[in-house]
Amino acid sequence: MRDTGLSSRLFDAANVALMFVLMAVTLYPMLYVLFASFSDPVLLANEKGVLLRPVGFSTEAYELVFQNPQIWNGFKNTFLYVGVGTVFSLTCTALGAYTLSRKGLFWNKPILMLVVFTMFFSGGLIPLFLLVKGLGLMNTLWAVILPNAISAYNLIVMRTFFQGISEELIESARMDGANDAVIFVKIVLPLSWAVISVIGLFYAVSEWNSWFNAAIFLRERTKYPLQLLLREILVQNQVDYSMISTAEMDSMLAKRMIKYSAIIVSTVPILFVYPFLQKYFVKGVMIGSLKE
């Protein structure tokens, strides 16, 4: 028994040590960007080794970012896409999941197989572009939202969760004269806040990080989301020099400052959502993914 207890403690200690290593590997890049964004660019360029604090504290990078009207316009567009897209996707997913969770639905399994099929195969980018263009959605809000409105994975998880709701409860409501719309709104949805919160967060994060559809279907920069502007800064190394207000600042250092601060500015808002929905994560996803 002593050997078993010692082995258990050693195993727990090794797990804790491994978790700390993984936490450090995951957290340090975020901390590096945060510290670098508050650092003096000249001192940061000369800094060697691990960065554990801001070097020569400075908020000039954030001043340059927030002076740019494109950033504010990108924020406005992103919040619009996230708000409308999340509500629309969540509504469509919930309606589809509830319909497919009913046992008496005609052709239930064939329809579900078609949904699963889309997880592995797609029509491709060119047919999608032609479809969006043919529908007259180019350069509109719906061109960004509609192509990825419903996730097959999220639909299946929510369907499985709905199947776990007591069938007797639904049948009793039906005997009292409630139709499917009343059952869905007054019984199913109030019992499903856990999975709705998790799936809603998944959609919100996906919309927040989305830039590909905007890059393909939007033609006016005034409609660009924040992430597409951030991609231009980070990947294509395109920085609006109107953001650089000090003539004596080297352009490369200015670009570096703007990159770090832009990453923080685009990341922080969505991070504030997680603490409010954290309690629903395990309950919503595990229940929705284990039962069949």
C-alpha positions as CSV (number, residue, x, y, z in Angstrom):
1,M,0.0,0.0,0.0
2,R,2.9,2.4,0.8
3,D,4.3,1.8,-2.7
4,T,1.0,2.5,-4.2
5,G,0.6,5.7,-2.3
6,L,4.1,6.8,-3.2
7,S,3.6,6.0,-6.9
8,S,0.3,8.0,-6.8
9,R,2.0,11.0,-5.3
10,L,4.9,10.8,-7.8
11,F,2.4,10.5,-10.7
12,D,0.4,13.6,-9.4
13,A,3.7,15.6,-9.0
14,A,4.7,14.7,-12.5
15,N,1.3,15.7,-13.8
16,V,1.5,19.0,-12.0
17,A,5.0,19.7,-13.3
18,L,4.0,18.9,-16.8
19,M,0.9,21.2,-16.6
20,F,3.2,24.0,-15.4
21,V,5.5,23.5,-18.3
22,L,2.6,23.5,-20.8
23,M,1.1,26.5,-19.1
24,A,4.4,28.4,-19.4
25,V,4.8,27.4,-23.1
26,T,1.3,28.5,-23.8
27,L,1.3,31.7,-21.7
28,Y,4.7,33.1,-22.4
29,P,4.1,34.1,-26.1
30,M,1.0,36.1,-24.9
31,L,3.0,37.7,-22.1
32,Y,5.8,38.5,-24.5
33,V,3.5,40.4,-26.9
34,L,1.9,42.2,-23.9
35,F,5.2,43.3,-22.4
36,A,6.6,44.2,-25.9
37,S,3.5,46.4,-26.6
38,F,4.2,48.5,-23.5
39,S,8.0,48.7,-24.2
40,D,10.1,51.4,-25.6
41,P,10.8,50.3,-29.2
42,V,14.5,51.3,-29.2
43,L,15.2,49.5,-25.9
44,L,13.2,46.5,-27.0
45,A,15.3,46.2,-30.2
46,N,18.4,45.9,-28.0
47,E,16.8,43.5,-25.5
48,K,18.2,40.0,-25.6
49,G,16.9,36.8,-24.0
50,V,13.6,36.2,-22.2
51,L,11.3,39.2,-21.8
52,L,9.7,39.2,-18.4
53,R,8.6,42.8,-18.1
54,P,8.1,45.9,-20.3
55,V,11.5,47.5,-21.2
56,G,11.2,51.3,-20.7
57,F,7.4,51.5,-20.2
58,S,5.7,53.3,-23.0
59,T,2.1,53.6,-24.3
60,E,3.0,55.2,-27.6
61,A,2.2,52.0,-29.6
62,Y,-1.4,52.1,-28.4
63,E,-1.6,55.8,-29.0
64,L,-0.5,55.2,-32.6
65,V,-3.1,52.4,-33.0
66,F,-6.0,54.2,-31.6
67,Q,-5.2,57.4,-33.6
68,N,-5.9,55.4,-36.7
69,P,-9.6,55.6,-37.7
70,Q,-9.3,52.3,-39.6
71,I,-8.9,50.5,-36.3
72,W,-12.0,52.0,-34.8
73,N,-14.0,51.3,-38.0
74,G,-12.6,47.7,-37.9
75,F,-13.9,47.3,-34.4
76,K,-17.3,48.6,-35.4
77,N,-17.5,46.2,-38.3
78,T,-16.3,43.2,-36.2
79,F,-18.8,43.8,-33.5
80,L,-21.5,44.0,-36.1
81,Y,-20.4,40.8,-37.8
82,V,-20.1,39.0,-34.5
83,G,-23.4,40.2,-33.1
84,V,-25.5,39.5,-36.2
85,G,-23.6,36.3,-37.2
86,T,-23.7,34.7,-33.7
87,V,-27.5,35.3,-33.3
88,F,-28.2,34.1,-36.9
89,S,-26.0,31.0,-36.6
90,L,-27.2,30.1,-33.2
91,T,-30.8,30.4,-34.3
92,C,-30.4,28.3,-37.4
93,T,-28.3,25.7,-35.5
94,A,-30.9,25.4,-32.7
95,L,-33.8,25.1,-35.1
96,G,-32.0,22.5,-37.2
97,A,-30.8,20.5,-34.2
98,Y,-34.2,20.4,-32.6
99,T,-35.8,19.2,-35.9
100,L,-33.2,16.4,-36.3
101,S,-33.5,15.4,-32.7
102,R,-37.2,14.4,-33.1
103,K,-37.7,10.7,-33.6
104,G,-40.7,11.0,-35.9
105,L,-39.0,13.1,-38.5
106,F,-39.3,11.8,-42.0
107,W,-35.9,11.0,-43.5
108,N,-34.1,11.9,-40.3
109,K,-31.0,9.8,-40.8
110,P,-30.5,10.6,-44.5
111,I,-30.6,14.3,-43.7
112,L,-28.2,13.8,-40.8
113,M,-25.8,12.0,-43.1
114,L,-25.9,14.9,-45.6
115,V,-25.0,17.2,-42.7
116,V,-22.1,14.9,-41.7
117,F,-21.0,14.8,-45.3
118,T,-20.3,18.5,-45.3
119,M,-17.8,18.0,-42.4
120,F,-15.5,16.1,-44.8
121,F,-16.3,17.5,-48.2
122,S,-17.1,20.9,-49.6
123,G,-17.9,22.4,-52.9
124,G,-14.7,24.4,-53.1
125,L,-13.8,28.1,-53.1
126,I,-14.7,28.8,-56.7
127,P,-18.2,27.4,-56.6
128,L,-18.7,29.3,-53.3
129,F,-17.5,32.6,-54.9
130,L,-19.8,32.1,-57.9
131,L,-22.8,31.3,-55.6
132,V,-22.3,34.4,-53.4
133,K,-21.8,36.5,-56.5
134,G,-24.9,35.0,-58.2
135,L,-27.0,35.8,-55.1
136,G,-25.9,39.4,-55.3
137,L,-24.3,39.3,-51.8
138,M,-20.8,40.6,-52.8
139,N,-19.6,43.4,-50.6
140,T,-22.4,43.0,-48.1
141,L,-22.8,41.8,-44.5
142,W,-24.3,38.5,-45.5
143,A,-21.4,37.6,-47.7
144,V,-19.3,37.4,-44.5
145,I,-22.0,35.6,-42.4
146,L,-23.9,33.2,-44.6
147,P,-21.2,31.0,-46.1
148,N,-20.3,29.7,-42.5
149,A,-23.6,30.3,-40.9
150,I,-24.0,26.7,-39.6
151,S,-21.3,24.4,-38.3
152,A,-22.1,20.7,-38.8
153,Y,-20.1,19.8,-35.6
154,N,-22.1,22.4,-33.5
155,L,-25.3,21.2,-35.0
156,I,-24.6,17.6,-34.1
157,V,-23.5,18.5,-30.6
158,M,-26.7,20.5,-30.0
159,R,-28.9,17.8,-31.5
160,T,-27.4,15.2,-29.2
161,F,-28.0,17.5,-26.2
162,F,-31.7,18.0,-27.3
163,Q,-32.1,14.2,-27.5
164,G,-31.2,14.0,-23.8
165,I,-34.2,16.1,-22.8
166,S,-36.9,13.9,-21.3
167,E,-39.2,12.6,-24.0
168,E,-42.0,12.3,-21.4
169,L,-41.8,16.0,-20.6
170,I,-42.3,16.8,-24.3
171,E,-45.1,14.3,-24.7
172,S,-46.9,15.7,-21.7
173,A,-46.7,19.2,-23.2
174,R,-48.0,17.9,-26.5
175,M,-50.9,16.3,-24.7
176,D,-51.7,19.7,-23.3
177,G,-52.0,21.1,-26.8
178,A,-48.5,22.6,-27.3
179,N,-47.2,22.4,-30.8
180,D,-43.5,22.1,-31.8
181,A,-42.9,25.8,-31.7
182,V,-44.2,26.2,-28.2
183,I,-42.3,23.1,-27.0
184,F,-39.1,24.4,-28.6
185,V,-39.4,27.9,-27.1
186,K,-40.9,27.2,-23.7
187,I,-39.4,23.8,-22.8
188,V,-36.4,22.9,-24.9
189,L,-34.5,26.2,-24.9
190,P,-34.9,27.0,-21.1
191,L,-33.4,23.5,-20.4
192,S,-30.5,24.0,-22.8
193,W,-28.8,27.1,-21.7
194,A,-25.5,25.2,-21.1
195,V,-25.1,24.0,-24.6
196,I,-26.6,27.2,-26.1
197,S,-24.0,29.3,-24.2
198,V,-21.1,27.1,-25.3
199,I,-22.2,26.9,-29.0
200,G,-22.9,30.6,-29.0
201,L,-19.3,31.2,-27.7
202,F,-17.9,29.0,-30.4
203,Y,-19.7,30.9,-33.1
204,A,-18.8,34.3,-31.6
205,V,-15.1,33.4,-31.4
206,S,-15.2,32.0,-35.0
207,E,-16.8,35.2,-36.2
208,W,-14.3,37.4,-34.2
209,N,-11.3,35.6,-35.7
210,S,-12.8,35.4,-39.3
211,W,-11.0,37.3,-42.0
212,F,-11.0,34.9,-45.0
213,N,-14.6,35.5,-46.2
214,A,-14.1,39.3,-45.8
215,A,-10.9,39.2,-47.9
216,I,-12.7,37.4,-50.7
217,F,-16.1,39.0,-50.7
218,L,-15.6,42.6,-49.5
219,R,-14.3,45.2,-51.8
220,E,-14.6,48.4,-49.7
221,R,-12.0,48.9,-46.9
222,T,-14.7,50.7,-44.8
223,K,-16.4,47.3,-44.4
224,Y,-13.2,45.4,-43.4
225,P,-13.3,43.6,-40.0
226,L,-10.6,44.2,-37.5
227,Q,-9.0,40.8,-38.1
228,L,-8.5,41.6,-41.8
229,L,-6.7,44.8,-40.9
230,L,-4.6,43.0,-38.4
231,R,-3.6,40.4,-41.1
232,E,-2.4,43.2,-43.3
233,I,-0.2,44.5,-40.5
234,L,1.2,41.1,-39.4
235,V,1.3,39.0,-42.5
236,Q,1.6,41.4,-45.4
237,N,3.6,43.9,-43.3
238,Q,1.3,46.8,-44.5
239,V,1.2,49.6,-42.0
240,D,-0.6,52.8,-42.6
241,Y,2.1,55.4,-42.1
242,S,-0.5,58.0,-41.0
243,M,-0.4,56.0,-37.8
244,I,3.3,57.1,-37.3
245,S,3.2,60.6,-35.9
246,T,6.8,61.1,-34.8
247,A,9.2,61.9,-37.6
248,E,12.2,60.8,-35.6
249,M,10.9,57.3,-35.1
250,D,12.4,54.6,-37.3
251,S,9.8,53.1,-39.6
252,M,10.8,49.5,-38.8
253,L,10.5,50.1,-35.1
254,A,7.2,51.8,-35.6
255,K,5.9,48.8,-37.5
256,R,7.0,46.5,-34.7
257,M,5.3,48.5,-32.1
258,I,2.0,48.7,-34.0
259,K,2.1,44.9,-34.6
260,Y,2.4,44.1,-30.9
261,S,-0.3,46.6,-29.8
262,A,-2.7,45.6,-32.6
263,I,-2.5,42.0,-31.5
264,I,-3.4,43.0,-27.9
265,V,-6.2,45.3,-29.0
266,S,-7.8,42.6,-31.2
267,T,-7.4,39.8,-28.6
268,V,-8.5,41.4,-25.3
269,P,-12.2,42.0,-26.0
270,I,-13.0,38.4,-26.8
271,L,-11.0,37.2,-23.8
272,F,-13.4,39.0,-21.5
273,V,-16.2,36.8,-22.7
274,Y,-14.7,33.5,-21.5
275,P,-15.0,34.0,-17.7
276,F,-18.7,34.6,-17.9
277,L,-19.3,31.3,-19.8
278,Q,-16.7,29.1,-18.3
279,K,-19.1,27.3,-16.0
280,Y,-21.0,26.1,-19.0
281,F,-18.1,24.6,-20.9
282,V,-17.8,21.1,-19.5
283,K,-21.5,20.7,-18.9
284,G,-22.6,21.9,-22.3
285,V,-20.0,20.2,-24.5
286,M,-19.6,16.9,-22.6
287,I,-23.3,16.2,-22.4
288,G,-23.8,17.2,-26.0
289,S,-21.0,15.0,-27.2
290,L,-21.3,11.7,-25.2
291,K,-25.0,10.7,-25.6
292,E,-26.2,9.2,-28.8
